Amino acid sequence: MSLSTREIMEMAHQHLMGNVTRFELALTHGRGMKVWDAEGREYLDFLGGIATCALGYAPEAVIRTISEQAGKLIHVSNYYYTEPLVRLAARLTGSSGLDKAFFCNSGGEANEAALKLARKYSHDLYGPGRYGVITAQGSFHGRTLGTISATGQDQVKRGFEPLLPGFTHVPYGDLAALKAAVTPETCAIMLEPILGEGGVVVPPPDYLPGVADLCAEKKLLLILDEIQTGLGRTGQPYAFQHYDLKPHIMTLAKALGGGVASGAMLAQDEVAAHLTPGSHSTTVGGAPLAMAVGLVMVETILEPAFLKNVAETGRYFLERLQNLARELGPLAKEARGQGLLVGLELTRPSGPVAAGMIKRGFLISATAGTVLRFAPPLIATPAEVDILIPALKETIQTLGK
Ligand SMILES: Cc1ncc(COP(=O)(O)O)c(C=O)c1O
């Protein structure tokens, strides 16, 4: 017999480390944009496993691929080639304009690889000492020691010191601050095209092109962390494609595996060449199961009609949130976002709203203290947005009284 939510929670308290705070909710299965809990209650999911379940729950093509690939090869050592590995690499490089791919198992690992590659490239070209990386205040790049050093949020670092040296954090969206932070020791600038965990912050339109120009002028590597924004989330295959620029290195994860652990780092040839044989690796990264799933995810997402739906539903969603922000008056500050990564900044803590929405049958996330973040499966349509908005309004207004 299946366990109840209460029983699952009791076992969790007994056996799991307390490193994350969970809602009082145990999920059992899902389909499309819906998930069900252990008591059979239904939820409409506007978080999508934090931008990961990009095709929703139980997508037929992914189920079929997992079953077929599992019957052939789940994993082989990276001493050998496999077809899914090279096919996915070709699709990602072809769609991004970058030249080479490296695969791993998570976003943090992809960023760790990017930081290592930036250091190695700079070391090979300029010698030791030029290893500094500038990142943004409020950024989030992962939970490894390297990526918490890169992350611009104190709460992920506390107690884990000493951190890696060489990281400088500047206000996001401020080109002048970035220019002023460059020193002879700087080798790279690492940015999210939109701050995700940092509260869905969209930079001014001239920011990223300005950063790319600065990198060209100072011979710095531009690393874009597209772990949350990449693979269709913003309505383009990659968020940098909203601009006329190309990063030297880009990282992906989340939607790449649709929940199967997977991450990737892509780079231009000139940079990628410095990851020489034996310099970096991982056992399960690039395994055929994750690569086959990745190929289905990427093929589906990169269809022009699919991306058009993301852009159109995203525009509709943002418009409705902007109207809601106006209706909420002093309770809300602003709505913002791009594609299906949208946020509503409140004037009070957003956590209780996310908890209140669960009681009404919706999954959303609270981030950056006062922001509600929505990153639904990319199959979302205006019909689901129409169901969400009134419930959101009532929840915020009830809690605001
Ligand atoms: C922009 C960004 N970078 C890196 C990460 C870390 O990815 P992972 O949790 O897969 O290690 C995240 C996760 O939320 C993210 O949003």
The ligand as a MOL file (V3000), in Angstrom:
LIG
                    3D

  0  0  0     0  0            999 V3000
M  V30 BEGIN CTAB
M  V30 COUNTS 16 16 0 0 0
M  V30 BEGIN ATOM
M  V30 1 C 21.2320 29.8950 -13.2800 0
M  V30 2 C 21.5490 28.6400 -12.5420 0
M  V30 3 N 22.7980 28.1720 -12.5560 0
M  V30 4 C 23.1260 27.0300 -11.9240 0
M  V30 5 C 22.1990 26.3070 -11.2210 0
M  V30 6 C 22.6060 25.0350 -10.5320 0
M  V30 7 O 22.1070 23.9480 -11.2040 0
M  V30 8 P 21.9910 22.5160 -10.4640 0
M  V30 9 O 21.0080 22.7080 -9.3640 0
M  V30 10 O 21.5250 21.5890 -11.5430 0
M  V30 11 O 23.3550 22.1800 -9.9680 0
M  V30 12 C 20.8780 26.7670 -11.1670 0
M  V30 13 C 19.8660 26.0320 -10.3910 0
M  V30 14 O 18.8570 26.5490 -9.9860 0
M  V30 15 C 20.5440 27.9590 -11.8430 0
M  V30 16 O 19.3030 28.4500 -11.8230 0
M  V30 END ATOM
M  V30 BEGIN BOND
M  V30 1 1 1 2
M  V30 2 1 2 3
M  V30 3 2 2 15
M  V30 4 2 3 4
M  V30 5 1 4 5
M  V30 6 1 5 6
M  V30 7 2 5 12
M  V30 8 1 6 7
M  V30 9 1 7 8
M  V30 10 2 8 9
M  V30 11 1 8 10
M  V30 12 1 8 11
M  V30 13 1 12 13
M  V30 14 1 12 15
M  V30 15 2 13 14
M  V30 16 1 15 16
M  V30 END BOND
M  V30 END CTAB
M  END
